């Protein structure tokens, strides 16, 4: 039971961190002028979306193994 609780807390922390980074990137995108700044922020958001997908896939594999 403790392992399950710790694993759940770890996963929630990972998702929370990604969500916070995405929220910050969205705020920056909203504030950015059209051009290079906005493009950099958009690339950051795409990277974070990929990171989220990889994290989700990793956690789903861990559930399948357990």
Buried (B, 14 or more C-beta within 10 A) or exposed (E): EEEEEEBEEEBEEBBEEBEEBBEEBEEBBEEBEEEEEBEBBBEBBEEBEEBBEEBBEEBEEEEEEE
